[in-house]
């Protein structure tokens, strides 16, 4: 029973991490300020949601958010 549950949780977590990576990539490849702002808003919300049920560690989520914010700020600085 526990083994089956672990397999199902692993599949769910894998799908969530894949979705997170897609949203992070959208921020990294944004072509302009407006697109980047929208993408980072979505990415941060998803990171916050998934750090709660321990799909990813909360400190890792904070680190990714910080890096994305710095990336967008430096790329589109005027």
N, C-alpha and C positions, 0 to 999 in steps of 0.2 A: 504493500500500500504506500509506504513512504517513498519507495523508489519511483513508483508511478507519479506521485505528486511532484517529486523533484524533477522528473522529466518534463512534465507539463509546465511547471514554473520556469524551467530553463528555456523552453520554447517561447513562452510569453516574454521573458526578459530579453531574449535574443531579438525578438521583433521590436520591442521598445527601444533597445539600444540602436538598432538599425535605423529606426525612425529618428532618434536623437541625432545620429551622425548625419542623416540627410538634412535636418534642420540646421545643424552647425555648418555644414558645407554651403548651404544657401546663404548664410551670413558671410562666409569667407569669399564667396564668388559674386557677391552683390556688386552691380555695376555703378550704382549711384547712391547718394545719401538716403533718399526716400526708401528705396528698396532695402537697403541695409538696416534702416531703423525698423521697418516692418518685420524683417526676418529676425532681427535680434530680439524683438518683443516676443515673437512666437517661440524662439529657442529658449529664452530665459524662463518663460512660463512652463514649457515642457520640462526643462531641467529641474525647476522647483517641484513640479508634480512628481517626478520620478525619483527625486532624492528622498521623498517621504517614505514610500514603501520599500526603500532600500534596493532599488534596481541599480542605482549608482550611489556612491557615498556622498554625503552632503558636502564634504570638503572638496571633493572632485568637482561637484556641480558648481561650487563657488569659484574654483580655480578656472573652470571653463568659461563661466560668465565674465570673470575679470579679463581673461585673455581676449575674448570676443569684443568686449567693450573697448579695450585698448586698441585692438586692431581697427575697429571702425573709426575710432577717434583719430588715429594717426593717418589712416588712409584718406579720410575726407576732411582733414584739417585745412582751413583756408589760409 
